[in-house]
Each structure stands twice: as structure tokens, then as C-alpha cells.
């Protein structure tokens, strides 16, 4: 598969129920501006925008980016 050009997306795949995906704002103060809750097997396709500078993922999930793939760990 060719690497995407222009806007790059990332994928978050929930590996358990109740995974939280939280978008954080750009600017002088970082704030929460959006959140989603994913259940096991659900996939969210997202991108960074002029409003979103970071994304926080809470729960067991796989995050797939153009730079590679990471998996959250369960520290319970």
C-alpha cells in the first residue's frame, strides 16, 4: 500500500469496551475539546486539525499511524 500524501490519518481500534479517545486543543492553553467512547472492535479514523494538537487514548487499543503501530498496555 502506498503511503498517503497530504493529510495523514490515524486509526484507533478498541480492544476492549469503554476505550476513551480524547481530543486536545491547540493554542496557549491545552484543553479537552472532544471525546468518544469506543467498544471492543470499533474503529475510529481521525486526523490532527487546526483545532486538535494531541489525542489521548485511555483503555486497551491499537493505534495505527503512518509512522507505525502502537498498542496501549493494561497496567491493572
N, C-alpha and C positions, 0 to 999 in steps of 0.2 A: 504494500500500500504506500503511495506517495505521501510525503509529509505535506500537511496543509500549508497554504500560504495566506498571508493577510491575518485575519482574526483567527486566533487559536482557541479552541475549546478544550475543556477538560471534562472528564466523566467521573461521577461518583456512584458506585454501586454498593448498596446496603447489603451487608452480610448478616444482619440481624434486624429485628423490628426496633423501631424507635431511633434510628440514626438521625441526628440533628445536623443540618447544614446551615451555617450562619454566614451571611454576607456582611463584611465590614466596610465602612465608608473610607473615602479618600479625604484629604484635607488636613487642616490644623489639628483637629481632634478626631481620633478614630472612634466610630460608634457602630453599633449594630444597626443595619437598615433593612434586613430581610432574613427570614428563616424558613426552612422547610423541614418537615419530618418525613423520613423515608422508611418504609417497611422492607423486610428481607426480600431481596430480588429486585427491588425497584431501582431504577437508574435515573440519575439527573445529569443532563448535559448543560454545562454552564460556561461562562466566559467572564473575563475581567472587563470592566467597562469604565467610563469616566466617573462613575459613582462607586464602583466596587474595586477596592485595592487588595483585599485579602478575603479568604474564606476559611472558616473554622469548621472542622468536621468532628463531631462527638459521637462515638459509638463505633462498632466494628464495620469497616467499609474498605473498599478498594478505590483508590483514586488513580485514574489513568490520565496522563498528560503527554504532550509532545516530547517531554524530557524523560519519560519513563513512567513506571508504575510504583506506587507505594501502598502499603496496607497498614491500617491502624492496628494497634495491639490492645489486647484486653488485659488491663492490669488489676483486675478484681481478684 
